[in-house]
Amino acid sequence: MRVLLVGSGGREHALAWKLAQSPLLTELHVAPGNPGIAALGQCHPVRADDAEAMLGLARALAVDLVVVGPEVPLVAGLADVLRAMGIAVFGPSRGAAAIEGSKTFAKAVMAAAGVPAAATLPEPVAPCVLKADGLAAGKGVVVCTTQAEVEAGLVELEALPGPLVVEELLDGPEVSVFALCDGVSVRALPVAQDAKRAFDGDRGPNTGGMGTFAPVPGFDGAAAEELVELTCRPVLAELAERGHPFVGVLFAGLMLTPDGPRVLEYNCRFGDPETQSLLPILTGDLLATLAATAAGDVGSVPLEASGGAAVTVVLTGGDYPARGDQGSPITGIEAAEVTGALVFHAGTALRDGEVVTNGGRILNVTGVGADLAAARAAAYAAADLISWDGVRRRDDIALAASASASSL
């Protein structure tokens, strides 16, 4: 199969790495890609959000399947443009992708589907959570415990488009639930957990994600199925009822409250950086599975959890998330890979043949092991070998979970 993968981040590097292992793959093309992805497939300088150029590329390459990584082109309708020309796509239509593109729309769908969710509040009064209605690269959320934080959050979010959504502030750990969907049926993937805050101890501003691990202790295959039944299958049915069958990955962000799971948000694609921990612990042919899902038969190809664990540590610029880092030479990537860890490029570029920083989240270092403790040790040992001026990371990714798992 000739495959076109859309995107340029760490998630897309992980997808390219897994797709490249398929015996079905004959050509892997990526647009626009990044320096790490270039080692796995041919990169093309086409922006992910340029639907007409992407259509032209897909037709010129005569691809058999397009896999769309990021949310922005999905929300803008890239899948619709491609499907209208008879091109198979793994990724939802514009109507279905609105589950991420508009929190107001998502709230309406959840209410109609009977999904337990954070309650909407009429006014921004502490304690509460302020959310931008539209896409904000994972940073359009402000948690407010005081009224002063509410006032500051209102100022922060006023620059983002769309209305403001105010929700109750819930308490509990968060988990990421993923379901492959073919428009009618769903298939649960392992549950992951993302560290969203910038600093150790879950302090500081929200980010696009500072690290992840999978699976989450206590959420084995049966428990993951239960969460998918609770949060994904009803939404899939509701979207189909509205004329927007969802084909792709439905990603529910949940908070595990004392009163049970509550949905905080839905995303219309693989998580980033959850994918970097999820794919290494899956056995089976990802390409065959995505192609079958796009064709309406999600359950026809085996894709199972390996029984191991993976931990991903995100390496960022020193001032992230306030600003990114550009042009700093990076050392130690090859040394980290020699340890057996996976290094996924998220925000890098090539300058005179040298890999340099080019973004906020720069690299994702993933360790794989028999359990979370082993995977965590592998990830941090490899991350220790990578450096550039100002590199920063969290040092507590999967720390509590690995201790908890070892005591079970």
URRA-V299800 format. One record per backbone hydrogen bond with DSSP energy under -1.0 kcal/mol. NH is the residue of the N-H (numbers start at 1). CO is the residue of the C=O. Records with the same first field share a line. If there is no record, write none. Layout:
BEGIN
NH->CO + CO
END
This chain:
BEGIN
3->27
4->65
5->29
6->67
7->31
13->9
14->10
15->11
16->12
17->13
18->14
19->15
20->16
21->18
22->19
25->22
26->1
27->1
29->3
30->42
31->5
33->7
38->34
39->36
40->37
41->37
42->28
44->30
46->44
50->47
51->49
54->50
55->51
56->52
57->53
58->54
59->55
60->56
61->57
63->58
64->2
65->2
66->88
67->4
68->90
69->6
75->71
76->72
77->74
78->73
81->77
82->78
83->79
84->80
85->82
86->83
87->82
90->66
97->93
99->96
100->97
101->97
102->98
103->133
106->102
107->103
108->104
109->105
110->106
111->107
112->108
113->109
114->110
115->110
118->263
121->166
125->123
128->144
129->167
130->142
131->165
132->140
133->163
139->136
142->130
144->128
150->146
151->147
152->148
153->149
154->150
155->151
156->152
157->153
158->154
160->157
165->131
167->129
168->119
175->254
176->192
177->252
179->250
180->187
181->248
182->185
183->246
187->180
189->178
192->176
193->213
195->211
198->205
199->203
203->199
207->196
210->195
212->312
213->193
214->310
219->216
224->220
225->221
226->222
227->223
228->224
229->225
230->226
231->227
232->228
233->228
236->232
237->233
238->234
239->235
240->236
241->237
242->238
243->240
244->239
248->181
250->179
251->267
252->177
253->265
254->175
255->262
256->173
257->255 + 260
260->257
262->255
263->116
264->253
265->253
267->251
275->271
277->274
278->274
279->275
281->278
282->279
283->304
289->285
290->286
291->287
292->288
293->289
294->290
295->291
296->293
297->292
300->297
304->283
306->281
309->369
310->214
311->367
312->212
313->365
314->210
315->363
316->392
317->360
320->317
322->319
323->319
325->359
327->357
330->355
331->387
336->332
337->333
338->334
340->337
342->366
344->364
346->362
347->362
349->356
351->354
354->351
356->349
357->328
358->347
359->325
362->315
363->315
364->344
365->313
366->342
367->311
369->309
375->371
376->372
377->373
378->374
379->375
380->376
381->377
382->378
383->379
384->380
385->382
386->383
387->331
391->388
392->316
399->396
402->398
403->399
404->400
405->401
406->402
END
